[in-house]
Amino acid sequence: MTGPMLRRGALPQAPPERTRDFKGSALRLVKRLLPQRALAITVILLGVAGIAIGVIGPRILGHATDLLFNGVIGRELPAGLTKEQAIEAARARGDATFADLLSGMNVVPGQGVDFGAVARTLALALGLYLLAALLVWLQARLLNVTVQRTMVALRAEVEDKVHRLPLSYFDSRQRGEVLSRVTNDVDNIQTSVSMTISQLLTAVLTVFAVLVMMLTISPLLALLAVVTVPLSLWVTRWITRRSQRLFVAQWRNTGRLAAHVEETYSGFTIVKTFGHRAAAQQRFAELNDEVYQSSFGAQFFSGLVGPATMFIGNLSYVAVAVVGGLQVATGQITLGSIQAFIQYVRQFNQPLSQVAGMYNTLQSGIASAERVFDLLDADEQTPDDPAELDNRTGRVEFERVSFSYLPDTPVIEDLSLVAEPGSTVAIVGPTGAGKTTLVNLLMRFYEVDSGRILVDGVDISTVSRQSLRSSIGMVLQDTWLFGGTIYDNIAYGRPDATEDEVIEAAKAAYVDRFVHTLPNGYETRVDDDGGSISAGEKQLITIARAILARPRLLVLDEATSSVDTRTELLIQHAMTELRRDRTSFIIAHRLSTIRDADLILVMVAGKIVERGSHEELMERHGRYWEMTQI
């Protein structure tokens, strides 16, 4: 088979966005990490070790502060006294506050700062921080590997799914919108998952470890530090509920914008020819504004989370500073302990703010995930039978076939016909009569609603699609060339063909004539839409591709409708030879191309209203005769 699928008639539009399931989609993303569970567990263990080592640092620094403060105070006290005597002396002179302060300190009267002990303490803290940084770096590297492998698997699954989707899925959606799901949304999932997992894992471990350290210093201060957490969570939930739908709209609108850009670029020449540049730009501006509005709203609401949680966290910070100062003054805890605790409060609030702030990234990723899962959950084409089609003669029979794109709206109804081996069957009729649909059913791009289609007596629904389609050569109205050389595009019809066979097919389709006028001959490169060569030359290349495939059946969908008269004559000569001993179906509005057909079918509203040769139909003065008079 050569080229893309045949053009279809009017079909239903894409279904509306399904109900958003934030938790379900997030859980599905997490489950996709399970194949990398060994790496994921290693990442978690490294995170635990790194955070555990890191949170010890403030406590060690607090001890260094105590060494300095104890030395400064001890130096000012008379030598030879014990700590208890210094406290009693302070109370005796009426300085109860200083006495309370001394009671909570490990001070030695007359002894100054032990800078050696301070240096060793700071060196220990530095070493722990370096070790924690190394573990965090290693964790980030392994996390990146985990996410990359997961996304590679997701992309492969999406690619495989695209090939298993029925043609109706693509008929009901713009191509650019589907491409946006396959590319933009998957890329956004990767970015979101990487950032979210890293921040979330760090935040959870940090909050737990810091909470343990705060409880060891002062349960009362720990209570003050966590009392505002429920309020922060409530505010975060309230804001994110309102921003979630905006993120869904943002990516939906991004897909629509991508579809418009792709459509405009593909038809750039037509847009300029018919003077619709301004209209295209206006439509782009409208879609771009929709993306802006939804993106602005999503970012605005999600941007409120960080400042709100920071403000609430600062309330607990102020409370800890005030109460902690009183506890130091009364000797309940040391100055170094309150210093460490304040650092812990910051470490405790920072992850909470990060978790709240990353909701915009998380929700953006979940919105993309839902769009990708929508594609992965789409109904697939009916399961394929592994049986091979042994296509020996090319006899095709339609037995009372009916088909509809929409329920209760038949496109083809109770249609029967027989194409004998080697015969040429031409199908004509007004737009929407079902001509192309008939061939789509033969190719099994769609499945019949009732009846059956036989090739050499075998029901095509009982053989594999690949086996069926490999026996059918196709030349489409919309020619399709991929980026590569002319030679590569012809060889696409049969990749294992020899160079001589490719050249022979090119000669049969008269490609050889114009190729020799090109500087690089068959190595001339064409872009993905063949824009570097003429429409007629593109048509000839696709015909050469079909010739090389050596099919038993041929489908020619208005194969000469877009070429000049001279090229049309060349194509007709090539097709006459190509159709020899092959069953051929021709769909055309130009009746001059089908005069020599063995059987002409006139279709109206999905039914065959006339059938016969050109001469027979002309003698009847029926619908076919009327079409020739136009």
Backbone torsions as a table, in degrees:
resi	resn	phi	psi	omega
1	MET	NA	141.4	-179.3
2	THR	-123.2	143.3	174.3
3	GLY	81.7	176.3	179.7
4	PRO	-78.1	-173.9	-176.9
5	MET	-72.9	162.1	179.7
6	LEU	-70.0	156.7	178.4
7	ARG	-72.3	138.9	-179.0
8	ARG	-105.4	172.6	175.7
9	GLY	-86.6	-166.1	-178.3
10	ALA	-65.6	132.2	-177.2
11	LEU	-132.1	164.4	-179.3
12	PRO	-64.6	151.9	178.4
13	GLN	-77.4	168.0	-179.3
14	ALA	-60.3	143.0	178.4
15	PRO	-66.1	157.0	179.5
16	PRO	-65.4	159.6	178.6
17	GLU	-57.2	133.3	-178.1
18	ARG	-72.3	166.9	-179.6
19	THR	-59.6	133.2	-176.5
20	ARG	-73.8	133.3	178.7
21	ASP	-126.0	86.3	-174.7
22	PHE	-60.8	-51.5	-176.3
23	LYS	-65.0	-42.5	-179.0
24	GLY	-63.1	-43.1	-179.8
25	SER	-68.3	-39.4	178.1
26	ALA	-62.8	-40.9	179.4
27	LEU	-65.3	-38.3	178.3
28	ARG	-64.1	-37.2	177.3
29	LEU	-65.3	-42.6	179.9
30	VAL	-62.9	-41.1	-179.6
31	LYS	-62.5	-26.2	179.6
32	ARG	-71.8	-12.1	176.1
33	LEU	-84.9	-11.0	-175.1
34	LEU	-59.5	-39.1	177.2
35	PRO	-59.9	-20.9	178.0
36	GLN	-105.1	33.2	-172.5
37	ARG	-62.9	-34.0	-179.9
38	ALA	-63.3	-46.5	177.2
39	LEU	-64.5	-40.7	-178.1
40	ALA	-63.1	-42.0	178.6
41	ILE	-64.6	-40.4	177.4
42	THR	-61.6	-41.2	178.0
43	VAL	-60.4	-42.9	-179.8
44	ILE	-65.4	-44.5	-179.6
45	LEU	-63.2	-41.2	176.9
46	LEU	-63.8	-38.4	177.6
47	GLY	-63.6	-43.3	178.9
48	VAL	-61.1	-46.1	-179.0
49	ALA	-64.4	-44.7	-178.7
50	GLY	-63.7	-43.8	-179.6
51	ILE	-68.4	-42.4	-179.2
52	ALA	-60.1	-42.7	178.9
53	ILE	-69.3	-39.8	-177.3
54	GLY	-65.4	-36.8	-176.0
55	VAL	-76.2	-13.1	176.5
56	ILE	-73.6	-24.7	-176.3
57	GLY	-53.1	-51.6	-179.8
58	PRO	-58.7	-35.8	179.7
59	ARG	-66.6	-39.0	178.2
60	ILE	-67.9	-41.8	177.2
61	LEU	-64.3	-35.1	175.6
62	GLY	-62.9	-38.1	177.1
63	HIS	-64.8	-38.7	176.8
64	ALA	-63.0	-39.2	177.0
65	THR	-62.8	-41.3	178.3
66	ASP	-63.5	-39.4	178.1
67	LEU	-61.1	-43.4	179.4
68	LEU	-66.6	-48.2	-176.6
69	PHE	-65.9	-41.7	178.8
70	ASN	-62.8	-39.4	179.7
71	GLY	-67.3	-41.1	179.7
72	VAL	-63.8	-45.3	-179.6
73	ILE	-70.1	-42.9	-178.0
74	GLY	-62.7	-34.9	179.5
75	ARG	-63.2	-29.1	-178.0
76	GLU	-84.6	-11.8	-179.7
77	LEU	-90.0	150.0	-180.0
78	PRO	-61.8	133.5	177.9
79	ALA	-68.5	151.9	178.5
80	GLY	94.6	-15.2	177.2
81	LEU	-86.7	152.6	170.1
82	THR	-87.5	169.4	179.3
83	LYS	-60.7	-42.9	-178.3
84	GLU	-64.5	-38.5	178.6
85	GLN	-65.7	-37.7	178.5
86	ALA	-65.2	-36.9	179.1
87	ILE	-67.3	-44.1	-179.7
88	GLU	-64.1	-37.4	179.0
89	ALA	-64.6	-38.3	179.1
90	ALA	-66.4	-40.4	180.0
91	ARG	-68.5	-35.8	-178.5
92	ALA	-64.1	-33.3	179.3
93	ARG	-91.6	9.9	174.0
94	GLY	83.4	15.1	179.7
95	ASP	-100.8	71.0	-176.6
96	ALA	-65.7	-34.6	-178.9
97	THR	-62.5	-44.3	179.4
98	PHE	-66.2	-36.2	178.9
99	ALA	-63.9	-43.5	177.5
100	ASP	-62.6	-39.7	179.5
101	LEU	-62.1	-44.1	-180.0
102	LEU	-63.7	-33.0	-177.0
103	SER	-64.1	-24.8	-180.0
104	GLY	-96.5	5.8	-176.3
105	MET	-112.0	154.0	175.0
106	ASN	-99.9	67.6	-172.0
107	VAL	-102.2	145.1	175.3
108	VAL	-117.7	110.6	-178.0
109	PRO	-54.3	133.3	177.8
110	GLY	85.8	-7.2	-178.7
111	GLN	-102.5	126.7	-178.5
112	GLY	-84.6	-160.9	-176.2
113	VAL	-74.6	131.2	174.4
114	ASP	-89.8	88.3	-175.3
115	PHE	-65.8	-27.2	176.1
116	GLY	-63.0	-45.3	178.3
117	ALA	-65.2	-38.5	177.9
118	VAL	-62.9	-44.2	-179.2
119	ALA	-62.6	-42.8	179.6
120	ARG	-64.2	-38.7	178.9
121	THR	-64.8	-44.7	179.3
122	LEU	-65.7	-38.0	178.0
123	ALA	-63.3	-40.0	177.5
124	LEU	-62.4	-44.4	179.1
125	ALA	-62.0	-43.4	179.5
126	LEU	-61.9	-43.6	178.8
127	GLY	-61.2	-42.0	178.8
128	LEU	-65.1	-40.8	178.8
129	TYR	-64.2	-39.4	178.4
130	LEU	-65.2	-42.5	178.6
131	LEU	-63.7	-42.2	178.1
132	ALA	-62.0	-41.4	179.3
133	ALA	-63.5	-39.8	178.7
134	LEU	-63.0	-43.8	179.3
135	LEU	-65.1	-40.4	178.5
136	VAL	-64.6	-40.4	177.7
137	TRP	-62.3	-45.4	179.3
138	LEU	-64.2	-39.1	177.4
139	GLN	-60.9	-43.8	-179.9
140	ALA	-62.6	-39.6	179.3
141	ARG	-63.2	-47.3	-179.3
142	LEU	-68.1	-35.5	176.9
143	LEU	-63.0	-41.1	178.4
144	ASN	-61.7	-42.0	177.3
145	VAL	-62.3	-43.2	180.0
146	THR	-60.0	-48.4	-178.4
147	VAL	-66.6	-42.1	-179.1
148	GLN	-61.2	-44.7	179.2
149	ARG	-64.1	-39.5	178.6
150	THR	-64.3	-41.7	-179.4
151	MET	-70.7	-34.1	175.1
152	VAL	-60.8	-43.8	178.3
153	ALA	-64.6	-39.2	179.2
154	LEU	-65.3	-44.6	178.8
155	ARG	-61.0	-40.9	179.1
156	ALA	-63.9	-39.8	178.9
157	GLU	-66.6	-40.9	177.8
158	VAL	-63.1	-44.6	179.3
159	GLU	-60.6	-45.0	179.0
160	ASP	-64.4	-38.7	-179.9
161	LYS	-63.9	-41.2	-179.7
162	VAL	-56.8	-39.3	-178.6
163	HIS	-74.7	-16.1	180.0
164	ARG	-101.4	0.2	178.4
165	LEU	-80.2	145.7	176.5
166	PRO	-71.9	160.6	-178.9
167	LEU	-61.7	-27.6	-178.7
168	SER	-62.5	-29.1	178.6
169	TYR	-62.5	-43.9	-178.5
170	PHE	-77.7	-27.8	177.1
171	ASP	-64.9	-31.0	-174.2
172	SER	-94.6	6.4	-179.7
173	ARG	-138.6	148.7	175.5
174	GLN	-71.9	144.0	-176.0
175	ARG	-60.0	-42.5	-179.6
176	GLY	-62.9	-33.0	179.8
177	GLU	-68.0	-40.2	177.0
178	VAL	-66.4	-43.1	178.4
179	LEU	-60.5	-35.7	179.4
180	SER	-63.0	-37.8	178.0
181	ARG	-67.2	-41.4	-175.8
182	VAL	-72.0	-32.1	-175.2
183	THR	-107.6	-69.2	-174.3
184	ASN	-58.4	-46.8	-175.4
185	ASP	-68.3	-40.8	178.6
186	VAL	-64.9	-40.8	177.2
187	ASP	-63.3	-39.8	179.4
188	ASN	-67.1	-35.7	176.0
189	ILE	-61.5	-44.3	-179.8
190	GLN	-60.0	-47.6	179.7
191	THR	-62.1	-45.5	-177.3
192	SER	-65.5	-43.9	-178.9
193	VAL	-63.7	-43.5	-180.0
194	SER	-59.8	-49.4	-177.8
195	MET	-69.0	-42.1	-174.7
196	THR	-68.2	-48.0	-178.6
197	ILE	-61.7	-44.6	-179.5
198	SER	-59.6	-50.3	-177.3
199	GLN	-70.4	-40.7	-177.1
200	LEU	-66.9	-44.8	179.6
201	LEU	-62.0	-46.9	178.9
202	THR	-61.6	-41.8	-177.5
203	ALA	-64.8	-47.5	-177.8
204	VAL	-62.7	-47.5	-179.3
205	LEU	-64.8	-40.7	-179.4
206	THR	-64.9	-45.9	-179.7
207	VAL	-59.7	-44.5	-179.1
208	PHE	-65.2	-47.8	-178.0
209	ALA	-65.1	-42.8	-179.3
210	VAL	-65.9	-38.7	179.1
211	LEU	-61.8	-41.0	177.5
212	VAL	-61.6	-44.8	-179.7
213	MET	-64.7	-39.0	179.5
214	MET	-65.5	-38.3	179.3
215	LEU	-65.8	-33.2	178.8
216	THR	-70.4	-23.3	179.8
217	ILE	-87.2	-52.5	-177.7
218	SER	-161.0	109.1	177.1
219	PRO	-58.1	-35.4	-179.8
220	LEU	-64.7	-47.6	178.8
221	LEU	-65.0	-35.3	178.1
222	ALA	-62.6	-40.0	177.7
223	LEU	-62.4	-42.0	178.4
224	LEU	-63.7	-33.5	-177.4
225	ALA	-71.8	-33.1	-174.1
226	VAL	-99.1	-8.1	-174.7
227	VAL	-64.0	-25.5	-178.5
228	THR	-89.0	-5.0	-177.6
229	VAL	-60.9	-47.4	178.6
230	PRO	-56.5	-38.0	178.4
231	LEU	-64.7	-41.3	178.3
232	SER	-62.3	-43.3	179.8
233	LEU	-64.1	-40.1	-179.9
234	TRP	-64.7	-44.7	179.3
235	VAL	-62.3	-43.2	179.7
236	THR	-61.4	-45.3	-179.5
237	ARG	-63.9	-40.3	-178.8
238	TRP	-63.2	-42.2	-178.2
239	ILE	-72.1	-44.6	-174.6
240	THR	-67.8	-30.6	176.4
241	ARG	-60.7	-35.7	-178.8
242	ARG	-81.5	-24.5	-179.1
243	SER	-89.5	-18.8	-175.8
244	GLN	-60.2	-47.3	-178.7
245	ARG	-65.2	-28.5	179.1
246	LEU	-71.2	-34.7	176.3
247	PHE	-68.4	-37.8	175.8
248	VAL	-61.1	-45.4	178.7
249	ALA	-63.6	-37.0	-179.3
250	GLN	-59.2	-48.7	-177.2
251	TRP	-76.4	-29.5	174.0
252	ARG	-64.6	-44.8	179.1
253	ASN	-67.1	-34.2	175.8
254	THR	-62.5	-40.4	176.9
255	GLY	-63.6	-40.7	178.3
256	ARG	-65.4	-39.0	178.1
257	LEU	-65.2	-42.6	178.4
258	ALA	-62.2	-39.1	178.4
259	ALA	-63.0	-42.1	179.7
260	HIS	-65.3	-43.7	-179.8
261	VAL	-62.7	-44.5	179.8
262	GLU	-63.2	-42.1	-179.7
263	GLU	-65.7	-43.9	-179.6
264	THR	-66.0	-41.0	-179.6
265	TYR	-67.1	-42.0	-179.4
266	SER	-62.0	-37.2	-179.7
267	GLY	-106.6	35.2	-173.8
268	PHE	-57.9	-43.4	-178.7
269	THR	-63.5	-42.7	-179.7
270	ILE	-65.2	-41.7	180.0
271	VAL	-58.8	-44.8	-179.0
272	LYS	-72.3	-38.0	-177.7
273	THR	-62.0	-42.9	-176.8
274	PHE	-92.0	10.6	174.0
275	GLY	67.7	32.2	-178.1
276	HIS	-101.7	18.8	-179.5
277	ARG	-60.1	-44.9	-178.8
278	ALA	-63.3	-41.0	179.7
279	ALA	-65.4	-40.2	178.7
280	ALA	-64.6	-40.9	178.7
281	GLN	-67.4	-36.4	178.1
282	GLN	-65.2	-43.0	178.4
283	ARG	-64.6	-39.7	176.8
284	PHE	-60.8	-43.9	-179.7
285	ALA	-61.6	-39.9	179.7
286	GLU	-64.5	-47.7	-179.8
287	LEU	-66.4	-38.3	178.5
288	ASN	-63.7	-37.3	178.2
289	ASP	-68.0	-37.1	177.4
290	GLU	-63.4	-40.9	176.3
291	VAL	-62.5	-42.4	-179.9
292	TYR	-62.6	-46.7	-176.7
293	GLN	-62.6	-46.8	-179.3
294	SER	-68.4	-38.7	179.1
295	SER	-67.2	-42.2	179.8
296	PHE	-62.2	-45.8	-179.9
297	GLY	-62.5	-43.0	-179.6
298	ALA	-63.9	-45.4	-179.1
299	GLN	-69.4	-34.5	179.8
300	PHE	-63.4	-50.6	-178.0
301	PHE	-65.8	-45.8	-178.9
302	SER	-66.4	-28.8	178.7
303	GLY	-70.1	-15.3	177.9
304	LEU	-75.9	-21.4	-173.7
305	VAL	-63.5	-49.5	-177.8
306	GLY	-58.3	-55.3	179.2
307	PRO	-59.6	-38.6	-178.5
308	ALA	-65.0	-47.1	-179.6
309	THR	-69.4	-31.9	177.2
310	MET	-64.9	-42.0	179.1
311	PHE	-62.7	-44.9	-179.5
312	ILE	-65.3	-39.3	178.3
313	GLY	-63.9	-35.4	179.1
314	ASN	-66.4	-27.2	176.0
315	LEU	-61.8	-44.6	178.6
316	SER	-68.4	-33.2	178.7
317	TYR	-63.1	-43.4	178.4
318	VAL	-63.5	-43.6	-179.4
319	ALA	-62.2	-41.8	179.2
320	VAL	-64.7	-41.6	-179.1
321	ALA	-62.1	-42.7	-178.3
322	VAL	-69.3	-53.1	-177.7
323	VAL	-66.3	-38.7	178.9
324	GLY	-63.4	-39.5	177.1
325	GLY	-61.2	-40.6	177.9
326	LEU	-64.6	-38.9	-179.7
327	GLN	-67.8	-36.2	176.0
328	VAL	-65.1	-43.9	-178.5
329	ALA	-63.7	-29.8	-179.2
330	THR	-95.6	5.1	175.7
331	GLY	77.4	13.8	-179.3
332	GLN	-75.1	-34.8	175.0
333	ILE	-139.4	164.3	-179.1
334	THR	-86.5	165.6	177.5
335	LEU	-63.6	-39.1	178.3
336	GLY	-63.7	-35.1	179.1
337	SER	-66.7	-42.2	179.5
338	ILE	-69.0	-33.7	175.5
339	GLN	-62.6	-46.9	178.5
340	ALA	-62.1	-40.3	-177.7
341	PHE	-64.5	-41.7	179.3
342	ILE	-62.2	-38.6	175.5
343	GLN	-63.4	-39.2	178.6
344	TYR	-65.1	-37.2	177.9
345	VAL	-61.2	-43.2	177.7
346	ARG	-63.4	-43.9	178.5
347	GLN	-64.7	-30.9	-179.8
348	PHE	-73.4	-42.8	-178.3
349	ASN	-76.5	-31.7	-177.3
350	GLN	-61.3	-48.3	176.9
351	PRO	-61.3	-37.3	178.4
352	LEU	-62.6	-41.2	177.5
353	SER	-66.7	-38.1	178.9
354	GLN	-65.4	-43.3	178.6
355	VAL	-61.7	-43.0	178.3
356	ALA	-65.8	-43.0	-177.9
357	GLY	-69.3	-27.4	-177.3
358	MET	-80.6	-1.3	180.0
359	TYR	-61.8	-31.3	177.7
360	ASN	-65.0	-41.4	176.3
361	THR	-66.2	-43.8	-178.8
362	LEU	-62.8	-46.4	-177.6
363	GLN	-68.7	-34.8	175.0
364	SER	-62.5	-42.9	178.9
365	GLY	-66.3	-39.9	179.2
366	ILE	-66.5	-38.6	177.0
367	ALA	-60.4	-42.2	176.8
368	SER	-67.0	-40.4	-179.9
369	ALA	-61.2	-40.2	179.7
370	GLU	-63.9	-37.2	177.7
371	ARG	-67.5	-39.3	177.9
372	VAL	-69.7	-42.1	178.3
373	PHE	-65.1	-31.7	175.3
374	ASP	-60.3	-39.9	176.9
375	LEU	-68.9	-44.8	-178.3
376	LEU	-66.5	-27.8	-178.9
377	ASP	-89.1	-5.2	-177.8
378	ALA	-62.5	146.8	179.0
379	ASP	-61.2	132.3	-179.8
380	GLU	-90.7	166.9	174.6
381	GLN	-64.9	157.2	-177.0
382	THR	-56.5	146.0	-177.9
383	PRO	-54.3	144.4	-177.1
384	ASP	-88.1	141.9	174.1
385	ASP	-86.6	134.2	-177.2
386	PRO	-72.7	-8.8	-176.7
387	ALA	-61.9	146.5	179.6
388	GLU	-96.3	147.7	177.2
389	LEU	-89.7	117.9	176.7
390	ASP	-92.2	82.3	-173.9
391	ASN	-84.8	98.3	-174.8
392	ARG	-95.8	-43.4	-173.7
393	THR	-112.9	-33.5	179.7
394	GLY	94.6	26.4	176.2
395	ARG	-79.4	129.2	-178.0
396	VAL	-121.0	133.8	-179.8
397	GLU	-137.0	129.5	171.8
398	PHE	-101.8	122.8	-179.4
399	GLU	-111.9	102.4	174.7
400	ARG	46.6	53.4	-175.9
401	VAL	-83.2	133.2	173.5
402	SER	-129.5	147.1	-178.6
403	PHE	-158.1	146.2	175.8
404	SER	-146.8	143.2	174.3
405	TYR	-77.7	-37.4	180.0
406	LEU	-118.0	146.1	178.6
407	PRO	-56.1	138.7	176.2
408	ASP	63.5	18.2	175.8
409	THR	-130.8	77.6	-175.0
410	PRO	-66.0	138.0	173.8
411	VAL	-99.4	-38.6	173.9
412	ILE	-127.7	134.1	-173.7
413	GLU	-135.9	118.0	174.2
414	ASP	50.0	51.3	-176.0
415	LEU	-95.8	133.2	177.0
416	SER	-132.8	138.9	175.5
417	LEU	-163.8	160.0	178.2
418	VAL	-131.3	129.9	174.0
419	ALA	-112.6	112.3	-178.0
420	GLU	-72.6	156.2	-179.5
421	PRO	-55.3	132.2	177.4
422	GLY	79.4	0.4	-177.9
423	SER	-87.8	160.6	176.3
424	THR	-111.5	120.6	-179.6
425	VAL	-110.9	119.5	178.3
426	ALA	-102.3	137.1	-179.0
427	ILE	-119.3	121.4	-179.4
428	VAL	-127.9	164.0	179.1
429	GLY	154.2	168.3	-179.5
430	PRO	-68.0	166.1	177.6
431	THR	-59.5	134.1	-179.8
432	GLY	85.4	8.0	-178.7
433	ALA	-75.2	-19.6	179.8
434	GLY	109.1	12.5	-176.8
435	LYS	-62.5	-55.2	-178.3
436	THR	-68.1	-35.0	177.6
437	THR	-60.1	-37.6	179.4
438	LEU	-58.6	-44.8	-180.0
439	VAL	-71.5	-36.0	176.8
440	ASN	-60.0	-35.9	177.3
441	LEU	-68.8	-39.1	177.3
442	LEU	-62.5	-37.0	179.7
443	MET	-80.4	-7.4	-175.9
444	ARG	62.3	32.4	167.9
445	PHE	-70.8	-27.1	172.5
446	TYR	-131.2	155.9	176.5
447	GLU	-101.1	142.4	-178.6
448	VAL	-67.5	149.7	175.0
449	ASP	-77.5	-37.9	177.7
450	SER	-153.2	164.3	-175.2
451	GLY	82.6	-169.2	178.9
452	ARG	-155.6	161.5	178.8
453	ILE	-121.0	129.1	-177.1
454	LEU	-114.7	138.3	170.7
455	VAL	-122.2	116.6	-175.1
456	ASP	54.1	39.1	176.5
457	GLY	80.2	1.9	-178.4
458	VAL	-106.2	127.3	176.3
459	ASP	-64.1	121.9	-174.8
460	ILE	-66.7	-17.0	178.2
461	SER	-74.2	-9.7	-178.9
462	THR	-100.9	4.4	178.7
463	VAL	-122.9	164.6	-178.8
464	SER	-70.0	146.7	178.2
465	ARG	-62.2	-40.2	-179.5
466	GLN	-61.9	-42.5	178.5
467	SER	-62.4	-42.3	179.8
468	LEU	-65.7	-50.1	-173.5
469	ARG	-70.6	-28.0	178.6
470	SER	-69.1	-16.5	179.1
471	SER	-94.7	2.4	-177.6
472	ILE	-119.3	124.1	172.6
473	GLY	-92.2	146.0	-173.9
474	MET	-137.8	135.0	171.7
475	VAL	-125.9	119.4	-170.3
476	LEU	-100.7	160.2	173.4
477	GLN	-62.9	-42.8	176.9
478	ASP	-94.5	98.8	-178.4
479	THR	-64.8	146.9	-178.1
480	TRP	-130.7	120.3	174.2
481	LEU	-123.9	140.4	177.1
482	PHE	-98.0	163.0	179.3
483	GLY	-63.1	117.7	-177.7
484	GLY	166.0	-162.8	-179.9
485	THR	-89.4	165.7	175.5
486	ILE	-61.2	-40.6	179.0
487	TYR	-59.1	-46.9	-179.3
488	ASP	-61.3	-39.0	-178.9
489	ASN	-67.5	-35.0	176.6
490	ILE	-72.4	-44.2	-178.3
491	ALA	-64.9	-15.2	178.2
492	TYR	-58.9	-27.0	-180.0
493	GLY	-66.8	-30.4	177.0
494	ARG	-154.9	91.9	-172.7
495	PRO	-57.1	-26.4	-177.8
496	ASP	-89.6	7.6	-179.2
497	ALA	-68.9	149.3	176.8
498	THR	-79.0	167.0	179.2
499	GLU	-62.2	-39.2	179.3
500	ASP	-62.9	-38.7	179.8
501	GLU	-67.3	-38.9	177.9
502	VAL	-63.7	-45.3	-179.9
503	ILE	-64.9	-38.5	179.3
504	GLU	-63.6	-41.5	177.5
505	ALA	-64.7	-39.2	178.4
506	ALA	-63.3	-39.5	178.5
507	LYS	-66.6	-40.5	-179.4
508	ALA	-63.4	-30.2	179.7
509	ALA	-97.7	9.3	178.0
510	TYR	63.8	19.9	173.6
511	VAL	-69.9	-34.3	-176.9
512	ASP	-57.8	-29.7	-177.4
513	ARG	-63.8	-48.8	-176.0
514	PHE	-86.3	-21.1	179.7
515	VAL	-62.7	-36.8	-178.0
516	HIS	-69.6	-12.8	176.7
517	THR	-88.0	-6.7	-179.3
518	LEU	-91.7	142.4	-177.0
519	PRO	-56.2	-39.5	-176.6
520	ASN	-103.1	7.8	176.6
521	GLY	56.7	-131.4	-178.3
522	TYR	-70.0	-14.1	178.6
523	GLU	-89.0	5.9	175.9
524	THR	-63.2	129.3	-178.5
525	ARG	-87.4	142.3	174.8
526	VAL	-122.6	151.6	178.0
527	ASP	-81.2	-178.6	-171.6
528	ASP	-68.1	-15.2	176.0
529	ASP	-115.3	12.2	176.8
530	GLY	68.2	23.0	-174.0
531	GLY	-64.6	-16.6	-177.4
532	SER	-85.1	-4.4	176.7
533	ILE	-130.7	166.8	-174.4
534	SER	-75.0	166.2	179.7
535	ALA	-62.5	-40.8	179.4
536	GLY	-64.5	-39.8	179.1
537	GLU	-67.4	-37.4	175.3
538	LYS	-61.5	-42.0	-179.6
539	GLN	-62.4	-41.7	179.9
540	LEU	-64.7	-38.4	179.3
541	ILE	-64.1	-42.3	179.3
542	THR	-67.5	-31.7	176.3
543	ILE	-69.0	-41.8	176.6
544	ALA	-60.3	-37.9	177.6
545	ARG	-61.3	-43.3	179.2
546	ALA	-67.6	-38.3	178.6
547	ILE	-62.0	-43.2	-178.4
548	LEU	-63.2	-30.9	-177.4
549	ALA	-67.8	-18.3	179.7
550	ARG	52.2	54.7	-178.0
551	PRO	-80.5	160.2	172.3
552	ARG	-85.5	-25.8	179.5
553	LEU	-120.7	148.2	178.0
554	LEU	-125.4	141.3	172.7
555	VAL	-124.8	117.6	-179.6
556	LEU	-117.3	104.1	-177.6
557	ASP	-96.6	95.4	-178.5
558	GLU	48.1	51.6	-170.5
559	ALA	-66.4	-18.7	-178.8
560	THR	-118.5	19.4	-173.4
561	SER	-78.4	-13.9	-174.4
562	SER	-122.2	26.1	-178.5
563	VAL	-124.6	164.0	-179.8
564	ASP	-76.2	170.6	-174.0
565	THR	-60.6	-44.6	-178.4
566	ARG	-62.8	-45.5	179.5
567	THR	-65.6	-35.3	178.2
568	GLU	-61.6	-40.5	178.0
569	LEU	-64.1	-41.4	178.0
570	LEU	-61.7	-42.6	-179.7
571	ILE	-64.9	-41.5	-179.6
572	GLN	-62.4	-40.8	177.5
573	HIS	-63.9	-43.1	179.9
574	ALA	-65.9	-39.8	-179.1
575	MET	-68.9	-33.5	178.5
576	THR	-61.3	-43.9	177.8
577	GLU	-70.4	-40.4	-179.4
578	LEU	-63.6	-37.7	-176.1
579	ARG	-75.2	-11.1	-179.1
580	ARG	-59.5	124.4	179.4
581	ASP	65.4	17.3	176.8
582	ARG	-125.9	140.6	176.0
583	THR	-78.2	125.2	-173.2
584	SER	-126.2	139.0	173.3
585	PHE	-115.4	124.0	-179.4
586	ILE	-117.1	127.1	174.2
587	ILE	-110.0	118.7	-176.1
588	ALA	-154.3	148.7	171.3
589	HIS	-97.1	-19.9	179.4
590	ARG	-86.9	98.2	-171.9
591	LEU	-64.8	-18.8	179.8
592	SER	-65.4	-19.4	-177.5
593	THR	-86.6	-5.4	-173.5
594	ILE	-125.2	16.4	-177.7
595	ARG	-61.7	-31.3	-176.9
596	ASP	-93.1	10.5	179.7
597	ALA	-65.7	143.8	178.4
598	ASP	-70.0	-33.7	-179.4
599	LEU	-142.5	129.6	176.9
600	ILE	-113.4	126.7	177.9
601	LEU	-108.2	127.6	176.6
602	VAL	-103.3	115.7	-177.0
603	MET	-107.8	137.8	175.4
604	VAL	-140.4	122.9	176.9
605	ALA	54.5	41.7	174.6
606	GLY	80.2	6.8	-179.7
607	LYS	-125.5	149.4	175.3
608	ILE	-85.3	113.0	-177.9
609	VAL	-95.6	-21.8	176.5
610	GLU	-147.2	149.6	174.4
611	ARG	-151.6	145.9	-179.0
612	GLY	153.7	-176.9	176.5
613	SER	-79.2	171.9	179.7
614	HIS	-58.4	-46.2	-177.8
615	GLU	-64.6	-42.3	-179.0
616	GLU	-63.8	-43.1	-178.4
617	LEU	-69.5	-35.2	178.6
618	MET	-65.8	-36.8	-179.6
619	GLU	-67.4	-26.7	-177.3
620	ARG	-78.4	-18.7	-178.7
621	HIS	54.3	42.3	180.0
622	GLY	-101.6	-143.9	-175.5
623	ARG	-63.6	-41.4	-179.7
624	TYR	-63.6	-43.5	179.6
625	TRP	-60.2	-40.5	178.7
626	GLU	-62.4	-37.2	179.9
627	MET	-67.3	-34.5	179.3
628	THR	-71.9	-18.5	-177.9
629	GLN	-87.0	-9.1	-178.3
630	ILE	-75.7	NA	NA
